[in-house]
Amino acid sequence: MLHAAVIALSSFLLFLVQPLIARLILPWFGGSAAVWTTCMLFFQVLLLAGYAYAHAANTRLTPRWQAIVHTVLLAAAAATLPIAPDPSWKPDGTDEPVTRILLLLGASVGLPYLVLASTSPLLQAWFARTRPGENPYRLFAVSNAASLAALIGYPFAIEPFLGGGAQVGMWSWMFGAFALACAALAWVPGRVSLPGAASIPAEEDPGGRIPRADLLLWLALSATGSALLLAVTNHITQNIAAIPLLWLAPLTLYLLTFILAFEGRNLYRPRWFWSVCLVWLIGMAWLLIDTDRQFEMELQLAMYLSGLAVACFFCHGELYERRPAARHLTAFYLTISAGGALGGLFVAVLAPLVFIGYHELGICLAVCALLSVIRCRQLGAVPGVSSLAVLMAVTGASSYEIASFRNDVNTSARNFYGVLRVKEYGAAGEPGHMRRLLHWVIMHGEQYLDPEHRGQLTTYYQTTSGVGMGILSKQEHSVRVGVIGLGAGTLAGYGRAGDVFRFYDINPEVVRIAREKFTYLGDSGAKIDIVLGDARLSMEREAPQGYDVLAVDAFSSDAIPVHLITREALALYLRHVKPDGIVAFHVSNRFLNLGPVVARLAQENGAQVTGVYEKGGTEEDSRTTSDWILVSRDAAALDHAAIKDAEDVDEKPEWRTWTDDYSNLVHVLK
């Protein structure tokens, strides 16, 4: 029970710190979904380092020296508390984000995380030595159950009630308690006097050497599960929101499959589960290429989350089926963690460098189908033939998705902040010739290229849109406009001589594409300023800008950066606008009802609010449907004649105010 209790506490802290620290640094890097992917890469690499340390200590050190070394590490880790990241790590807009996040995490949580990561395999090895004949692998299920409790508890029991500082304090005190308990266990009388694993001759080992084929299969199975976890997480967070709830749902399912597979009662039964795995692989591959259903949130979440659970149960069940003798326990876990790190490296580092789209999901499905072929051929003719057919279908779907992604694409780019494409329609010189900027699958602006229509304001920024009316209402004089989110630069089309338009954007590729592929910036009569970096961090460093209108239009695909729509954020925006200035929030979203959130923020900041809801997208009305919420401290500014068809904004008194410490996605789901 003592071993299980310490392992459970370490695993709880291990997985609690992941969303905690990621949420703290998310606003520093623009709310990008890639923040979580990069954090997961760091955690997987540190997990590998922790398992490597546990393996080395178990095989090369006597129990007494293990106790000495581990106690010193525990003390050193406790000395680094608390784990709150230092504000000096905030980027200035010119930093390479992946490297900075990895260094930041190393400085903040590196040593405590390393010690926590080593605990489960090391204590399982201690248990196996002191309790020969008992199954140490069941402690792995205990470890994962505690991890699961942390993941479920964070979004529902911790994040809604505790601010960031309180979360850091709670975690640090719990780590101190863990360090004391683990150090005491290291010096349990009797364990330190038993012979260490390194003193047992190899010829006495009943397990013998581990076959190379087994090592490679362990590596492939664990890497596939890890890569699928991150690829599915990327897929669902890009189109909804980069928030802990959607980070943790896939990770929870991933851990649950580990628990079920390693629980010890052989819940994984390959003789019937092979058919379930193949059916779900086909379902995910079908949804990957069915573009008509890409915005059906319920179907997307149901298929990809259940499919992730099925695929990971296959991978982890096969790992348990191929587990070695207890002597090789730490080597087994070391290989599994190495596979996890390789999967993380593929999705977080290699894929953005190699692919122009999120093609890793289709590739991971094909690899999983290949592993199912290797397993199914051992189960008989029907499973073997069926798995080959599924492999061909999934590979074909992945190839089709990659090829179709390039249709009509003029240029494309992928980096930490997402996937950008410029699609071109029509022939040069014709009235319908146009370019459209897409962030993944969501339109972020378009422009007609023929000279007669090139200056036409389009999509969400037409003169009949909320932001368009807001700018027009101020044009009795020269205007100063701030825009959070550059896109194609369409709003620069409102600029006249004497006006100033200042754009904030965190993605340098957006700036390049807006300048090279669209002409709104170059054609504008206004003075154009572009500030590279996260808008909130940039505006916090600036003196008040005196904007007549400030447009908040920052989206990553269809996901909202939550830190740009909080009480503190609106207070900052109001500091930068004139007393009668307007803050225009673009809240068009397929999945989230953000109007009541903005209304509450305005009320908290003593401001007035109105909504402009533009309907279009039909054969009779070619306008783009858009929802804008206009906020001002001056009620007269919102009653201007130029702001037509304004409506009251729906209010939800029962909803809590969104702050930098609190937001709730569940409430705002449509």
ZIZI-V160668 format. One record per run of one state. SS is the DSSP state (H for helix, E for strand, - for the rest). FROM is the first residue (numbers start at 1). TO is the last residue. If there is no record, write none. Layout:
ss & from & to
SS & FROM & TO
SS & FROM & TO
This chain:
ss & from & to
- & 1 & 1
H & 2 & 29
- & 30 & 33
H & 34 & 60
- & 61 & 62
H & 63 & 79
- & 80 & 86
H & 87 & 89
- & 90 & 96
H & 97 & 130
- & 131 & 136
H & 137 & 158
- & 159 & 163
H & 164 & 186
- & 187 & 196
H & 197 & 199
- & 200 & 201
H & 202 & 204
- & 205 & 211
H & 212 & 238
- & 239 & 240
E & 241 & 241
- & 242 & 243
H & 244 & 262
- & 263 & 269
H & 270 & 289
- & 290 & 290
H & 291 & 293
- & 294 & 296
H & 297 & 321
- & 322 & 325
H & 326 & 354
- & 355 & 359
H & 360 & 376
- & 377 & 380
H & 381 & 405
- & 406 & 408
E & 409 & 415
- & 416 & 417
E & 418 & 425
- & 426 & 433
E & 434 & 439
- & 440 & 441
E & 442 & 448
- & 449 & 458
H & 459 & 461
- & 462 & 465
H & 466 & 472
- & 473 & 479
E & 480 & 484
- & 485 & 489
H & 490 & 494
- & 495 & 499
E & 500 & 505
- & 506 & 507
H & 508 & 517
- & 518 & 519
H & 520 & 523
- & 524 & 526
E & 527 & 532
- & 533 & 534
H & 535 & 541
- & 542 & 546
E & 547 & 552
- & 553 & 554
E & 555 & 556
- & 557 & 558
E & 559 & 560
- & 561 & 561
H & 562 & 564
- & 565 & 566
H & 567 & 576
E & 577 & 586
- & 587 & 591
E & 592 & 592
- & 593 & 594
H & 595 & 604
- & 605 & 607
E & 608 & 614
- & 615 & 625
E & 626 & 632
- & 633 & 634
H & 635 & 638
- & 639 & 646
E & 647 & 647
- & 648 & 664
H & 665 & 668
E & 669 & 669
- & 670 & 670
